[in-house]
Amino acid sequence: MNKLLVFQTDFGLDDGAIAAMEGVSFCVDRNINIRHLTHNIPPYNIFDASYRLYQAINYWPAGTVFVSVVDPGVGSDRRSIVAHTKNDMYIVTPDNGTLTHIDRFVGIEEVRLIEEKRNRLKNSELSYTFHGRDVYAYTGARLASETIRFEEVGPLMDKDAIVKLELYGCKKIENGIMGQIDILDVRFGSLWTSIPYEDFKACGFDIGDDILVEIYHKDLKVYSNRINYGKSFADVAINEPLIYMNSAYDMAVAINQGSFSKAYGIGVGSEWKITFTK
């Protein structure tokens, strides 16, 4: 381990929840290096939590411990787990689908159930609504500090038995490709799709092409226009749209210095499909 501990939650920063998680961690080891992925996951949005882990995890040093807490089932019989990934990261999280993108695009070596009798903050046994503090931050800090080894987290479970969300991916259509609008580049309102760059490229699209973009909500077409495919936002004028490859190597649609999502009322998720055709 490298003593790096990275938190992700849907808690926001308006109260003391994150400070409590940090405090528990520092009580385990004052030398832990705590960092934060995001605490602005939309409340209860497990898909976003899964995607944001995938977006960031490959850029951290091997041995980093991530604690991801988006946990609408807290206090229920949902499992608490730690996954060891193929790129040598550790993720402490509820087993509710948060590992979906990691499983698909990074790979998981092993998963262990957290044995709470040994890996739970002392005197927290009567608390049922803050496992982020009592179980996940505590276990994550003990792993990151090497107070415990991964094998001491709890028993191995079948890694194929973890909960997984459905991922739409993409499919070839006549003269192009179809995908889902998975998520937003939140601050800037760009649409990040489920279409990998390599699948898009295989359709024969080239930089500089004007490509027909159509967006559907529940099978109703809500947007249709030809948009230029560029390398970066500077390839089009301010307030003009463009297609580009995002930092996750998937295809995206944006407005240069504007919000595509707000401009056209576009959302994300399984009800939102997008096509690129010649």
C-alpha positions in Angstrom: 0.0 0.0 0.0 1.1 3.6 -0.5 -1.0 5.3 2.2 -3.1 7.1 -0.4 -6.8 7.0 0.5 -9.3 8.5 -1.9 -12.9 9.3 -1.0 -16.0 9.5 -3.3 -19.5 10.0 -2.0 -22.9 11.6 -2.7 -22.7 13.4 0.6 -21.8 16.9 -0.6 -19.8 19.3 1.5 -22.6 21.0 3.5 -22.2 19.2 6.8 -19.7 17.2 8.8 -20.0 13.8 7.1 -16.8 14.0 5.1 -14.9 15.4 8.1 -16.1 12.5 10.2 -14.8 10.0 7.6 -11.4 11.9 7.6 -11.3 11.9 11.4 -11.9 8.2 11.6 -9.1 7.6 9.1 -6.6 9.8 10.9 -7.3 8.0 14.1 -6.2 4.9 12.4 -3.0 6.5 11.1 -2.1 10.2 11.2 0.2 9.7 8.2 -2.5 8.6 5.8 -2.7 10.8 2.7 -6.4 11.5 2.1 -7.6 12.9 -1.2 -11.1 13.3 -2.7 -12.4 12.1 -6.1 -15.8 13.9 -5.7 -18.5 14.3 -3.2 -21.0 15.7 -5.7 -22.3 12.4 -7.1 -26.1 13.0 -7.5 -27.8 11.5 -4.5 -28.3 7.7 -4.8 -26.9 7.7 -8.3 -24.9 4.4 -8.4 -24.3 4.6 -12.1 -22.5 8.0 -11.7 -20.4 6.6 -8.9 -19.4 3.7 -11.0 -18.4 5.9 -14.0 -16.5 8.4 -11.9 -14.3 5.6 -10.4 -13.6 4.4 -13.9 -12.8 7.9 -15.0 -10.1 8.4 -12.4 -8.7 5.1 -11.2 -6.2 4.5 -14.0 -4.3 7.7 -13.1 -3.4 6.9 -9.5 -0.4 5.0 -8.2 -0.7 1.3 -7.7 -1.8 0.3 -4.2 -4.1 3.3 -3.8 -7.3 2.6 -1.7 -10.6 4.1 -2.9 -13.6 4.4 -0.6 -16.8 4.9 -2.7 -20.0 5.5 -0.7 -23.2 6.0 -2.7 -25.4 3.7 -0.7 -29.2 4.0 -0.9 -29.4 0.5 0.7 -27.4 1.4 3.8 -28.6 -0.6 6.8 -30.1 -3.3 4.6 -28.7 -6.8 3.8 -26.7 -5.5 0.9 -23.1 -6.6 1.2 -20.0 -4.5 2.1 -17.0 -5.5 0.0 -13.4 -4.6 -1.0 -12.3 -5.3 -4.6 -8.7 -5.7 -5.7 -8.4 -4.6 -9.3 -6.2 -5.9 -12.0 -4.3 -2.6 -12.0 -3.5 -3.1 -8.3 -6.1 -0.7 -6.7 -8.4 -1.4 -3.8 -12.0 -0.2 -3.7 -14.1 -0.3 -0.5 -17.8 0.1 -1.3 -21.2 -1.4 -0.9 -22.0 -4.2 -3.4 -24.7 -2.3 -5.3 -23.3 -1.8 -8.8 -20.6 0.7 -8.0 -18.0 -1.6 -9.5 -19.7 -2.1 -12.8 -17.4 0.0 -15.0 -14.3 -1.2 -13.1 -15.3 -4.8 -13.7 -15.9 -4.2 -17.4 -13.1 -1.8 -18.4 -10.3 -2.3 -15.8 -10.8 -5.8 -14.4 -11.2 -7.3 -10.9 -8.7 -9.8 -9.4 -10.5 -10.6 -6.1 -13.4 -9.5 -4.0 -13.7 -9.9 -0.2 -16.6 -9.4 2.0 -16.0 -7.0 4.9 -16.2 -8.9 8.2 -17.7 -6.2 10.3 -16.9 -7.8 13.7 -13.2 -7.1 13.0 -13.4 -4.2 10.6 -15.8 -1.7 12.1 -15.2 1.4 14.1 -15.4 0.6 17.8 -18.7 1.4 19.6 -20.5 2.0 16.3 -22.4 -1.2 16.3 -25.8 0.5 17.0 -25.4 2.9 14.1 -27.1 1.7 10.9 -27.1 4.8 8.6 -23.4 5.9 8.3 -21.4 2.9 7.1 -19.3 5.4 5.1 -17.8 6.4 8.4 -18.2 3.3 10.5 -17.2 0.6 8.0 -15.9 1.9 4.8 -13.6 4.8 5.9 -12.4 2.7 8.8 -11.6 -0.4 6.7 -10.1 1.8 3.9 -7.8 3.5 6.4 -6.7 0.2 7.9 -5.9 -1.1 4.4 -4.1 2.1 3.3 -2.0 2.2 6.5 -1.3 -1.5 6.3 -2.8 -2.0 9.7 -4.5 -5.0 8.0 -3.7 -6.9 4.9 -6.3 -7.4 2.1 -6.6 -11.0 3.3 -7.8 -9.8 6.7 -10.7 -7.8 5.3 -12.9 -11.0 5.3 -13.7 -14.1 3.3 -13.3 -14.3 -0.5 -16.5 -14.1 -2.6 -17.1 -15.0 -6.2 -16.1 -11.9 -8.1 -18.6 -12.7 -10.8 -21.4 -12.5 -8.2 -21.0 -8.8 -7.5 -24.0 -6.6 -8.4 -23.6 -5.1 -11.9 -25.6 -2.4 -13.6 -26.6 -2.8 -17.2 -24.3 -1.0 -19.6 -25.7 -0.1 -23.0 -22.5 0.1 -25.0 -23.0 0.8 -28.7 -24.3 -0.9 -31.8 -23.6 -0.4 -35.5 -26.5 1.1 -37.5 -26.8 1.9 -41.2 -24.1 4.5 -42.1 -23.1 5.0 -38.5 -23.4 4.0 -34.8 -25.8 4.3 -31.9 -25.0 4.7 -28.2 -26.4 6.0 -24.9 -25.8 9.3 -23.3 -24.1 7.9 -20.2 -23.1 11.0 -18.2 -22.4 14.7 -18.4 -19.1 16.6 -18.1 -21.1 18.2 -15.4 -19.7 21.7 -15.1 -19.6 22.3 -18.8 -22.7 20.4 -19.9 -21.0 18.2 -22.5 -22.7 14.9 -23.4 -20.5 11.8 -22.8 -21.7 8.8 -24.7 -21.2 5.1 -24.4 -19.5 4.9 -27.8 -15.8 4.1 -27.6 -13.5 6.0 -30.0 -12.4 2.9 -31.7 -15.9 1.8 -32.6 -16.7 5.4 -33.8 -13.5 5.4 -35.9 -14.4 2.0 -37.4 -17.4 3.7 -39.0 -15.1 5.7 -41.2 -15.5 9.1 -39.6 -12.6 11.5 -39.9 -11.5 14.7 -38.2 -13.2 17.6 -40.0 -16.3 15.6 -41.1 -19.7 17.1 -40.6 -21.6 14.2 -39.0 -25.4 13.9 -38.5 -26.1 13.8 -34.8 -29.6 12.7 -33.7 -30.7 12.4 -30.0 -33.7 10.4 -28.9 -35.6 10.5 -25.6 -37.8 7.5 -25.1 -37.7 6.9 -28.9 -38.8 10.5 -29.6 -36.3 12.5 -31.6 -35.4 15.7 -29.7 -32.3 16.9 -31.6 -31.0 16.6 -35.2 -28.2 18.5 -36.7 -24.9 18.1 -38.6 -22.0 18.8 -36.2 -18.3 19.1 -37.0 -16.0 16.4 -35.6 -12.9 18.0 -34.1 -9.9 17.3 -31.9 -10.8 20.0 -29.3 -13.2 22.8 -28.6 -10.9 25.3 -30.4 -11.7 23.7 -33.7 -15.1 25.5 -33.8 -16.2 29.0 -33.0 -17.5 30.0 -29.6 -21.1 28.8 -29.1 -20.8 26.3 -32.0 -21.3 22.5 -31.3 -18.7 19.9 -32.0 -18.1 16.1 -31.7 -14.9 15.1 -29.9 -13.2 12.2 -28.1 -13.4 12.8 -24.4 -10.7 12.0 -21.7 -12.2 8.6 -21.2 -11.6 7.8 -24.9 -15.4 7.8 -25.7 -17.2 10.1 -28.0 -18.8 13.2 -26.7 -20.8 16.3 -27.9 -20.3 19.8 -26.6 -20.8 23.5 -27.3 -17.6 25.5 -27.3 -17.9 27.7 -24.1 -21.5 26.6 -23.7 -23.6 23.8 -22.2 -25.1 21.4 -24.8 -27.2 19.8 -22.1 -28.8 23.1 -21.0 -29.1 24.5 -24.5 -31.2 21.5 -25.7 -32.6 20.0 -22.5 -30.7 16.8 -22.9 -30.4 14.3 -20.0 -28.6 11.1 -19.3 -29.3 7.5 -18.8 -31.1 4.6 -20.5 -33.9 6.8 -21.9 -31.4 8.9 -23.9 -29.9 7.5 -27.1 -27.6 9.2 -29.6 -26.7 8.3 -33.2 -23.8 9.5 -35.4 -24.3 8.9 -39.1 -22.7 10.0 -42.4 
